[in-house]
Amino acid sequence: MWNCGPSQKITGSWADPDAKTMGPYKKVFVIVMSQDPDMNYNIESQIASTLKSRGFEVVRSNDIFPPKFSVTRDFSREELVASIKRTGCDAVFTLALLDTKKVESYNPGAVYYPVNYGYYGNYYGYYSHYYPQMYTPGYYSVERTYYLETNLYDVESTKLLWSVQSEAHNPSGINDWFKKYSYLLTKHLKTSGLSQN
């Protein structure tokens, strides 16, 4: 998830009108879904740290499931629900990387000529006028946009309570990305009336 000009924004959201009457939630099960097990582990750890700092108990999926665990391959719906209930969690927080868009572009180089009017006298002066060019070589740049969805579910009913879709454009790294992302989510949860912290 990396390179120039980082930006993040929420592009869509939904909250169940009855969500405010449910809970209060005290223990959250966190699942991050992408194709990169290391990234899943790192982001789950970041989410867990943020939730703990706000007074929640947290269980990460990496704490109880193997790294390459697949919900559809390794569990039925009932088995997954039962395994999460056994942890004592009352809410499930999921973050999924839905899609990635990559755009590669070429930025041409530039040539700068020094201003020197003394080259007219002889061929050496003429040559020395054009030779010391300042040349900036061309280069390729890659811009990436990540499309994410974050959901919050009630464990007992398995009901979706809250959902946010967002875009991250050229984040410089996981830590920088998550710091901004957690701020956006926290702010949005407050706006939706689902969090007091």
LUMKE-618901 format. One line per 4 residues: number of its first residue (from 0); their letters; for each residue x, y, z of N, C-alpha, C, O. Coordinates in nm, 2 decimals, padded with zeros to 4 digits. Layout:
<pts>
NUM> a> X:Y:Z:X:Y:Z:X:Y:Z:X:Y:Z  ...;
</pts>
This chain:
<pts>
0> mwnc> 00.08:-00.12:00.00:00.00:00.00:00.00:00.09:00.13:00.00:00.09:00.20:00.10  00.16:00.16:-00.10:00.26:00.27:-00.08:00.29:00.36:-00.21:00.28:00.30:-00.32  00.31:00.49:-00.19:00.38:00.59:-00.27:00.31:00.73:-00.28:00.22:00.75:-00.20  00.35:00.82:-00.36:00.32:00.97:-00.34:00.18:01.01:-00.32:00.08:00.95:-00.37;
4> gpsq> 00.16:01.13:-00.25:00.04:01.20:-00.23:-00.07:01.12:-00.16:-00.18:01.09:-00.22  -00.06:01.08:-00.03:-00.16:01.00:00.03:-00.29:01.07:00.06:-00.28:01.19:00.10  -00.40:01.01:00.05:-00.53:01.06:00.09:-00.62:00.95:00.12:-00.61:00.84:00.07  -00.72:00.98:00.21:-00.82:00.88:00.25:-00.95:00.95:00.26:-00.96:01.06:00.30;
8> kitg> -01.06:00.87:00.23:-01.19:00.93:00.24:-01.30:00.82:00.25:-01.28:00.71:00.20  -01.40:00.85:00.32:-01.52:00.76:00.33:-01.61:00.79:00.21:-01.64:00.90:00.19  -01.64:00.68:00.14:-01.72:00.70:00.02:-01.87:00.66:00.03:-01.95:00.69:-00.05  -01.90:00.58:00.14:-02.03:00.54:00.16:-02.05:00.48:00.30:-01.95:00.43:00.36;
12> swad> -02.17:00.48:00.36:-02.19:00.42:00.49:-02.33:00.39:00.51:-02.42:00.44:00.44  -02.36:00.30:00.61:-02.49:00.26:00.64:-02.49:00.22:00.79:-02.40:00.16:00.84  -02.60:00.25:00.86:-02.61:00.21:01.00:-02.76:00.16:01.02:-02.85:00.22:00.98  -02.77:00.05:01.09:-02.90:-00.01:01.12:-02.97:00.09:01.22:-02.91:00.13:01.32;
16> pdak> -03.09:00.13:01.19:-03.16:00.23:01.28:-03.18:00.17:01.42:-03.19:00.25:01.52  -03.18:00.04:01.44:-03.19:-00.02:01.57:-03.06:-00.04:01.64:-03.06:-00.09:01.76  -02.95:-00.01:01.58:-02.82:-00.04:01.63:-02.80:00.03:01.77:-02.73:-00.03:01.85  -02.85:00.15:01.78:-02.82:00.22:01.91:-02.89:00.16:02.03:-02.85:00.18:02.14;
20> tmgp> -02.99:00.07:02.00:-03.06:00.01:02.11:-03.00:-00.12:02.15:-03.04:-00.19:02.25  -02.90:-00.17:02.08:-02.83:-00.30:02.10:-02.70:-00.27:02.18:-02.66:-00.16:02.19  -02.65:-00.38:02.24:-02.52:-00.36:02.32:-02.56:-00.32:02.46:-02.67:-00.35:02.51  -02.47:-00.25:02.54:-02.34:-00.20:02.49:-02.24:-00.32:02.47:-02.25:-00.42:02.54;
24> ykkv> -02.16:-00.30:02.37:-02.06:-00.41:02.34:-01.93:-00.39:02.42:-01.88:-00.27:02.43  -01.88:-00.50:02.47:-01.76:-00.49:02.56:-01.64:-00.57:02.50:-01.53:-00.53:02.53  -01.67:-00.67:02.42:-01.56:-00.76:02.38:-01.58:-00.78:02.23:-01.68:-00.83:02.18  -01.48:-00.74:02.15:-01.49:-00.74:02.00:-01.40:-00.84:01.94:-01.28:-00.85:01.97;
28> fviv> -01.45:-00.92:01.84:-01.37:-01.01:01.76:-01.33:-00.94:01.63:-01.42:-00.89:01.56  -01.21:-00.94:01.60:-01.16:-00.86:01.49:-01.11:-00.96:01.38:-01.03:-01.05:01.40  -01.16:-00.94:01.25:-01.12:-01.01:01.14:-01.08:-00.92:01.03:-01.15:-00.83:00.99  -00.95:-00.93:00.97:-00.91:-00.86:00.86:-00.89:-00.95:00.74:-00.84:-01.06:00.76;
32> msqd> -00.95:-00.92:00.63:-00.95:-01.00:00.51:-00.88:-00.94:00.39:-00.93:-00.84:00.33  -00.76:-01.00:00.36:-00.69:-00.96:00.23:-00.62:-01.08:00.19:-00.63:-01.19:00.25  -00.54:-01.07:00.08:-00.47:-01.19:00.03:-00.33:-01.20:00.09:-00.26:-01.30:00.06  -00.30:-01.11:00.18:-00.17:-01.11:00.24:-00.18:-01.14:00.39:-00.22:-01.05:00.47;
36> pdmn> -00.14:-01.26:00.44:-00.15:-01.30:00.58:-00.08:-01.21:00.67:-00.12:-01.18:00.78  00.04:-01.16:00.63:00.12:-01.07:00.71:00.05:-00.94:00.74:00.05:-00.89:00.85  -00.01:-00.89:00.63:-00.08:-00.76:00.64:-00.20:-00.78:00.73:-00.23:-00.69:00.81  -00.27:-00.89:00.71:-00.39:-00.92:00.80:-00.35:-00.92:00.95:-00.42:-00.86:01.03;
40> ynie> -00.24:-00.98:00.98:-00.19:-00.99:01.12:-00.16:-00.85:01.17:-00.20:-00.81:01.28  -00.08:-00.77:01.09:-00.04:-00.64:01.13:-00.16:-00.54:01.15:-00.17:-00.47:01.25  -00.26:-00.55:01.06:-00.37:-00.46:01.07:-00.46:-00.50:01.19:-00.52:-00.42:01.26  -00.48:-00.63:01.20:-00.56:-00.68:01.32:-00.50:-00.63:01.45:-00.57:-00.59:01.54;
44> sqia> -00.36:-00.63:01.46:-00.29:-00.59:01.58:-00.32:-00.44:01.60:-00.34:-00.39:01.71  -00.32:-00.36:01.49:-00.34:-00.22:01.50:-00.48:-00.19:01.55:-00.51:-00.10:01.63  -00.58:-00.26:01.49:-00.72:-00.24:01.53:-00.74:-00.28:01.67:-00.81:-00.21:01.75  -00.68:-00.39:01.71:-00.69:-00.44:01.85:-00.64:-00.33:01.95:-00.70:-00.30:02.05;
48> stlk> -00.52:-00.28:01.91:-00.46:-00.17:02.00:-00.55:-00.05:02.01:-00.57:00.00:02.12  -00.61:-00.01:01.90:-00.70:00.11:01.90:-00.83:00.08:01.99:-00.87:00.16:02.06  -00.89:-00.04:01.97:-01.01:-00.07:02.04:-00.98:-00.09:02.19:-01.06:-00.04:02.28  -00.86:-00.14:02.23:-00.83:-00.16:02.37:-00.81:-00.02:02.43:-00.84:00.00:02.55;
52> srgf> -00.75:00.07:02.36:-00.73:00.21:02.41:-00.86:00.28:02.44:-00.87:00.38:02.51  -00.97:00.22:02.38:-01.10:00.28:02.40:-01.19:00.20:02.50:-01.31:00.22:02.51  -01.12:00.11:02.57:-01.19:00.03:02.67:-01.25:-00.10:02.64:-01.32:-00.16:02.72  -01.23:-00.15:02.52:-01.28:-00.28:02.47:-01.18:-00.39:02.50:-01.06:-00.37:02.50;
56> evvr> -01.24:-00.51:02.53:-01.16:-00.63:02.52:-01.16:-00.67:02.38:-01.26:-00.65:02.31  -01.05:-00.74:02.33:-01.04:-00.77:02.19:-00.98:-00.91:02.17:-00.89:-00.95:02.25  -01.04:-00.98:02.08:-00.98:-01.11:02.03:-00.96:-01.10:01.88:-01.05:-01.06:01.81  -00.84:-01.13:01.84:-00.81:-01.12:01.69:-00.83:-01.26:01.63:-00.81:-01.36:01.70;
60> sndi> -00.87:-01.26:01.51:-00.89:-01.39:01.44:-00.76:-01.47:01.44:-00.76:-01.59:01.44  -00.64:-01.40:01.43:-00.51:-01.46:01.43:-00.48:-01.53:01.56:-00.39:-01.62:01.57  -00.55:-01.49:01.67:-00.53:-01.56:01.80:-00.59:-01.70:01.81:-00.54:-01.78:01.88  -00.69:-01.73:01.72:-00.75:-01.86:01.73:-00.76:-01.93:01.60:-00.78:-02.06:01.60;
64> fppk> -00.74:-01.87:01.49:-00.74:-01.93:01.36:-00.60:-01.94:01.30:-00.52:-01.85:01.32  -00.57:-02.04:01.22:-00.43:-02.05:01.16:-00.42:-01.93:01.05:-00.52:-01.88:01.00  -00.30:-01.90:01.02:-00.27:-01.78:00.92:-00.35:-01.79:00.79:-00.39:-01.69:00.74  -00.36:-01.91:00.73:-00.42:-01.92:00.60:-00.56:-01.97:00.61:-00.62:-02.03:00.52;
68> fsvt> -00.62:-01.95:00.72:-00.76:-01.99:00.75:-00.86:-01.93:00.65:-00.84:-01.81:00.62  -00.95:-02.00:00.60:-01.05:-01.95:00.50:-01.19:-01.99:00.56:-01.22:-02.10:00.59  -01.27:-01.88:00.58:-01.41:-01.91:00.63:-01.49:-02.01:00.54:-01.54:-02.10:00.60  -01.49:-01.99:00.41:-01.57:-02.07:00.33:-01.51:-02.21:00.31:-01.58:-02.31:00.29;
72> rdfs> -01.38:-02.23:00.32:-01.32:-02.36:00.31:-01.31:-02.44:00.44:-01.33:-02.56:00.44  -01.29:-02.37:00.55:-01.26:-02.44:00.67:-01.38:-02.44:00.77:-01.38:-02.52:00.87  -01.48:-02.36:00.75:-01.59:-02.35:00.84:-01.73:-02.34:00.77:-01.74:-02.29:00.66  -01.83:-02.40:00.83:-01.96:-02.37:00.79:-02.00:-02.25:00.87:-01.93:-02.20:00.96;
76> reel> -02.11:-02.18:00.83:-02.16:-02.06:00.90:-02.18:-02.09:01.05:-02.14:-02.01:01.13  -02.24:-02.20:01.08:-02.27:-02.24:01.22:-02.14:-02.26:01.30:-02.13:-02.22:01.41  -02.04:-02.32:01.23:-01.92:-02.35:01.30:-01.84:-02.22:01.33:-01.78:-02.20:01.44  -01.85:-02.13:01.24:-01.78:-02.00:01.26:-01.84:-01.92:01.37:-01.78:-01.87:01.46;
80> vasi> -01.98:-01.91:01.37:-02.05:-01.84:01.47:-02.02:-01.90:01.61:-02.00:-01.83:01.70  -02.02:-02.04:01.61:-02.00:-02.11:01.74:-01.86:-02.08:01.79:-01.84:-02.06:01.91  -01.76:-02.08:01.70:-01.62:-02.05:01.75:-01.60:-01.91:01.80:-01.52:-01.89:01.89  -01.67:-01.81:01.74:-01.66:-01.68:01.78:-01.73:-01.66:01.92:-01.68:-01.59:02.01;
84> krtg> -01.85:-01.72:01.93:-01.92:-01.72:02.06:-01.84:-01.77:02.17:-01.85:-01.73:02.29  -01.76:-01.88:02.15:-01.68:-01.94:02.25:-01.57:-01.84:02.31:-01.53:-01.86:02.42  -01.54:-01.74:02.23:-01.44:-01.64:02.28:-01.50:-01.55:02.38:-01.43:-01.47:02.45  -01.63:-01.54:02.39:-01.70:-01.45:02.48:-01.72:-01.31:02.41:-01.77:-01.22:02.48;
88> cdav> -01.69:-01.30:02.29:-01.71:-01.17:02.22:-01.86:-01.14:02.19:-01.94:-01.24:02.17  -01.90:-01.02:02.20:-02.04:-00.98:02.17:-02.06:-00.90:02.04:-02.17:-00.88:02.00  -01.94:-00.87:01.98:-01.95:-00.80:01.85:-01.83:-00.85:01.76:-01.73:-00.89:01.81  -01.85:-00.84:01.63:-01.75:-00.87:01.53:-01.72:-00.75:01.45:-01.81:-00.69:01.39;
92> ftla> -01.59:-00.72:01.44:-01.55:-00.61:01.35:-01.46:-00.66:01.24:-01.36:-00.73:01.26  -01.51:-00.64:01.11:-01.44:-00.69:01.00:-01.39:-00.58:00.91:-01.45:-00.47:00.90  -01.27:-00.60:00.85:-01.21:-00.50:00.76:-01.17:-00.58:00.64:-01.09:-00.68:00.65  -01.22:-00.55:00.52:-01.19:-00.62:00.40:-01.13:-00.53:00.29:-01.18:-00.42:00.27;
96> lldt> -01.02:-00.58:00.23:-00.97:-00.51:00.11:-01.05:-00.56:-00.01:-01.02:-00.67:-00.06  -01.14:-00.48:-00.06:-01.23:-00.53:-00.17:-01.16:-00.53:-00.31:-01.19:-00.62:-00.39  -01.08:-00.42:-00.33:-01.02:-00.41:-00.47:-00.90:-00.32:-00.46:-00.89:-00.24:-00.37  -00.82:-00.33:-00.56:-00.70:-00.24:-00.57:-00.69:-00.19:-00.72:-00.70:-00.27:-00.81;
100> kkve> -00.68:-00.06:-00.74:-00.66:-00.01:-00.87:-00.51:00.05:-00.88:-00.47:00.13:-00.80  -00.44:00.01:-00.98:-00.30:00.05:-01.00:-00.29:00.12:-01.13:-00.33:00.07:-01.24  -00.23:00.25:-01.13:-00.21:00.33:-01.25:-00.07:00.36:-01.26:-00.01:00.42:-01.17  00.00:00.32:-01.37:00.14:00.35:-01.39:00.15:00.45:-01.50:00.09:00.44:-01.61;
104> synp> 00.23:00.56:-01.48:00.24:00.66:-01.58:00.39:00.70:-01.59:00.47:00.69:-01.50  00.43:00.75:-01.71:00.56:00.79:-01.74:00.57:00.94:-01.73:00.49:01.01:-01.80  00.67:00.99:-01.66:00.69:01.14:-01.65:00.82:01.17:-01.72:00.93:01.14:-01.68  00.81:01.24:-01.84:00.93:01.26:-01.93:01.03:01.35:-01.86:00.99:01.44:-01.77;
108> gavy> 01.15:01.34:-01.90:01.26:01.42:-01.84:01.25:01.56:-01.90:01.18:01.59:-01.99  01.34:01.65:-01.85:01.34:01.79:-01.89:01.49:01.83:-01.92:01.58:01.78:-01.84  01.51:01.91:-02.02:01.64:01.96:-02.05:01.65:02.11:-02.02:01.56:02.19:-02.07  01.75:02.16:-01.95:01.76:02.30:-01.92:01.89:02.35:-01.97:02.00:02.29:-01.94;
112> ypvn> 01.89:02.46:-02.05:02.01:02.52:-02.10:02.05:02.64:-02.02:01.97:02.73:-02.00  02.18:02.65:-01.98:02.22:02.77:-01.91:02.23:02.89:-02.01:02.25:02.88:-02.13  02.19:03.01:-01.96:02.20:03.13:-02.04:02.35:03.18:-02.04:02.41:03.21:-01.94  02.40:03.18:-02.16:02.54:03.22:-02.18:02.56:03.28:-02.32:02.55:03.21:-02.42;
116> ygyy> 02.58:03.41:-02.32:02.58:03.48:-02.45:02.72:03.49:-02.51:02.75:03.55:-02.61  02.82:03.43:-02.44:02.96:03.44:-02.48:03.01:03.33:-02.58:03.12:03.33:-02.61  02.91:03.25:-02.63:02.96:03.14:-02.72:02.98:03.18:-02.86:03.03:03.10:-02.94  02.94:03.31:-02.90:02.95:03.35:-03.04:03.09:03.36:-03.09:03.11:03.35:-03.21;
120> gnyy> 03.19:03.39:-03.00:03.32:03.42:-03.05:03.40:03.31:-03.12:03.47:03.34:-03.21  03.38:03.18:-03.08:03.45:03.07:-03.14:03.38:02.94:-03.12:03.28:02.93:-03.05  03.43:02.84:-03.19:03.35:02.71:-03.18:03.36:02.65:-03.04:03.27:02.58:-03.00  03.47:02.68:-02.97:03.48:02.62:-02.83:03.37:02.68:-02.74:03.30:02.62:-02.66;
124> gyys> 03.35:02.82:-02.76:03.24:02.88:-02.68:03.11:02.83:-02.72:03.02:02.82:-02.63  03.09:02.80:-02.85:02.96:02.75:-02.90:02.93:02.61:-02.83:02.82:02.58:-02.79  03.04:02.53:-02.84:03.02:02.39:-02.78:03.00:02.40:-02.63:02.91:02.33:-02.58  03.07:02.49:-02.56:03.06:02.49:-02.42:02.92:02.55:-02.37:02.88:02.53:-02.26;
128> hyyp> 02.86:02.62:-02.47:02.72:02.67:-02.44:02.62:02.56:-02.43:02.53:02.56:-02.34  02.63:02.46:-02.53:02.53:02.36:-02.53:02.56:02.23:-02.45:02.48:02.15:-02.42  02.69:02.21:-02.43:02.73:02.09:-02.36:02.68:02.08:-02.22:02.63:01.98:-02.18  02.70:02.18:-02.13:02.66:02.17:-01.99:02.51:02.18:-01.97:02.47:02.26:-01.89;
132> qmyt> 02.44:02.09:-02.04:02.30:02.08:-02.02:02.27:02.02:-01.88:02.34:01.94:-01.83  02.16:02.07:-01.82:02.11:02.01:-01.70:02.00:01.92:-01.74:01.89:01.97:-01.78  02.01:01.79:-01.73:01.91:01.70:-01.77:01.85:01.62:-01.66:01.92:01.56:-01.58  01.72:01.63:-01.65:01.65:01.55:-01.55:01.58:01.43:-01.62:01.50:01.44:-01.70;
136> pgyy> 01.63:01.31:-01.59:01.58:01.19:-01.66:01.43:01.16:-01.63:01.38:01.20:-01.53  01.37:01.10:-01.73:01.23:01.06:-01.71:01.22:00.95:-01.61:01.31:00.88:-01.58  01.10:00.93:-01.55:01.08:00.82:-01.46:00.93:00.77:-01.46:00.84:00.85:-01.51  00.91:00.65:-01.41:00.78:00.60:-01.40:00.73:00.62:-01.26:00.80:00.60:-01.16;
140> sver> 00.60:00.65:-01.25:00.54:00.65:-01.11:00.42:00.56:-01.11:00.35:00.55:-01.21  00.39:00.50:-01.00:00.28:00.41:-00.98:00.19:00.47:-00.87:00.23:00.49:-00.76  00.06:00.48:-00.91:-00.04:00.53:-00.81:-00.13:00.41:-00.78:-00.18:00.35:-00.87  -00.16:00.39:-00.65:-00.25:00.28:-00.61:-00.37:00.34:-00.53:-00.35:00.42:-00.44;
144> tyyl> -00.48:00.29:-00.56:-00.60:00.32:-00.48:-00.66:00.19:-00.42:-00.68:00.09:-00.50  -00.68:00.18:-00.29:-00.73:00.07:-00.22:-00.88:00.09:-00.18:-00.91:00.20:-00.13  -00.96:00.00:-00.21:-01.10:00.01:-00.17:-01.13:-00.08:-00.06:-01.11:-00.21:-00.07  -01.18:-00.03:00.05:-01.20:-00.10:00.18:-01.34:-00.10:00.23:-01.42:00.00:00.20;
148> etnl> -01.38:-00.20:00.30:-01.51:-00.20:00.36:-01.49:-00.25:00.51:-01.43:-00.35:00.53  -01.55:-00.18:00.60:-01.54:-00.21:00.74:-01.69:-00.23:00.79:-01.77:-00.15:00.77  -01.71:-00.34:00.86:-01.84:-00.38:00.91:-01.84:-00.41:01.06:-01.74:-00.46:01.11  -01.95:-00.39:01.13:-01.97:-00.42:01.27:-02.09:-00.51:01.28:-02.20:-00.47:01.23;
152> ydve> -02.08:-00.63:01.34:-02.19:-00.72:01.35:-02.22:-00.75:01.50:-02.13:-00.75:01.58  -02.34:-00.78:01.53:-02.38:-00.84:01.66:-02.36:-00.99:01.66:-02.41:-01.05:01.57  -02.29:-01.04:01.76:-02.25:-01.18:01.76:-02.38:-01.27:01.77:-02.39:-01.37:01.70  -02.46:-01.24:01.87:-02.58:-01.32:01.90:-02.67:-01.34:01.78:-02.71:-01.45:01.75;
156> stkl> -02.71:-01.23:01.72:-02.80:-01.23:01.61:-02.73:-01.24:01.47:-02.80:-01.27:01.37  -02.60:-01.22:01.47:-02.52:-01.21:01.34:-02.56:-01.10:01.25:-02.53:-01.09:01.14  -02.64:-01.00:01.31:-02.69:-00.89:01.23:-02.59:-00.79:01.21:-02.51:-00.75:01.29  -02.59:-00.73:01.08:-02.50:-00.62:01.05:-02.56:-00.49:01.11:-02.67:-00.46:01.09;
160> lwsv> -02.47:-00.42:01.19:-02.51:-00.30:01.26:-02.46:-00.17:01.19:-02.53:-00.07:01.19  -02.35:-00.18:01.12:-02.28:-00.06:01.07:-02.19:-00.10:00.96:-02.11:-00.20:00.97  -02.18:-00.02:00.85:-02.09:-00.05:00.74:-02.04:00.07:00.68:-02.11:00.17:00.66  -01.91:00.08:00.65:-01.84:00.19:00.59:-01.75:00.15:00.48:-01.67:00.06:00.49;
164> qsea> -01.77:00.21:00.36:-01.68:00.19:00.25:-01.59:00.31:00.24:-01.63:00.43:00.25  -01.46:00.28:00.20:-01.37:00.39:00.19:-01.26:00.37:00.09:-01.25:00.25:00.04  -01.19:00.47:00.05:-01.08:00.46:-00.04:-00.95:00.52:00.03:-00.95:00.61:00.10  -00.84:00.45:00.00:-00.71:00.50:00.05:-00.62:00.51:-00.08:-00.60:00.42:-00.15;
168> hnps> -00.58:00.63:-00.10:-00.50:00.66:-00.22:-00.35:00.68:-00.19:-00.32:00.78:-00.11  -00.27:00.60:-00.24:-00.12:00.61:-00.22:-00.08:00.62:-00.07:00.00:00.71:-00.04  -00.13:00.53:00.02:-00.08:00.54:00.16:00.07:00.51:00.16:00.12:00.43:00.09  00.14:00.57:00.25:00.29:00.56:00.26:00.33:00.44:00.34:00.45:00.40:00.33;
172> gind> 00.24:00.38:00.41:00.28:00.26:00.49:00.16:00.22:00.58:00.07:00.30:00.60  00.17:00.10:00.64:00.05:00.05:00.72:00.03:00.14:00.84:-00.09:00.17:00.87  00.13:00.18:00.91:00.12:00.26:01.03:00.05:00.39:01.00:-00.04:00.44:01.06  00.10:00.46:00.89:00.05:00.59:00.85:-00.10:00.58:00.81:-00.18:00.65:00.84;
176> wfkk> -00.12:00.47:00.72:-00.25:00.45:00.67:-00.35:00.42:00.79:-00.46:00.48:00.79  -00.32:00.33:00.88:-00.41:00.30:00.98:-00.44:00.41:01.08:-00.55:00.43:01.13  -00.34:00.49:01.11:-00.36:00.61:01.20:-00.47:00.70:01.14:-00.56:00.74:01.22  -00.46:00.73:01.01:-00.56:00.81:00.95:-00.70:00.74:00.94:-00.80:00.80:00.96;
180> ysyl> -00.69:00.61:00.91:-00.81:00.53:00.89:-00.89:00.52:01.02:-01.01:00.53:01.02  -00.82:00.49:01.13:-00.88:00.47:01.26:-00.95:00.60:01.30:-01.05:00.60:01.37  -00.88:00.72:01.27:-00.94:00.85:01.30:-01.07:00.87:01.23:-01.17:00.91:01.28  -01.07:00.83:01.09:-01.19:00.84:01.01:-01.31:00.76:01.07:-01.42:00.80:01.08;
184> ltkh> -01.27:00.63:01.10:-01.38:00.54:01.15:-01.43:00.59:01.29:-01.55:00.58:01.31  -01.34:00.63:01.38:-01.39:00.67:01.51:-01.48:00.79:01.50:-01.58:00.80:01.56  -01.44:00.89:01.41:-01.52:01.00:01.39:-01.66:00.96:01.34:-01.76:01.02:01.37  -01.66:00.87:01.24:-01.78:00.83:01.18:-01.87:00.75:01.28:-01.99:00.77:01.28;
188> lkts> -01.81:00.67:01.36:-01.89:00.60:01.47:-01.96:00.70:01.56:-02.07:00.68:01.60  -01.89:00.80:01.60:-01.95:00.90:01.68:-02.06:00.97:01.61:-02.17:00.99:01.67  -02.04:01.01:01.49:-02.14:01.08:01.41:-02.27:00.99:01.39:-02.38:01.04:01.39  -02.25:00.86:01.38:-02.36:00.76:01.37:-02.43:00.73:01.50:-02.53:00.67:01.51;
192> glsq> -02.37:00.78:01.61:-02.42:00.76:01.75:-02.39:00.62:01.80:-02.46:00.58:01.89  -02.29:00.55:01.74:-02.26:00.42:01.79:-02.14:00.41:01.88:-02.11:00.30:01.93  -02.08:00.52:01.91:-01.97:00.53:02.00:-01.97:00.66:02.08:-02.00:00.76:02.03  -01.93:00.65:02.21:-01.92:00.76:02.29:-01.77:00.80:02.31:-01.74:00.91:02.36;
196> n> -01.68:00.71:02.26:-01.54:00.74:02.28:-01.47:00.80:02.16:-01.35:00.83:02.17;
</pts>
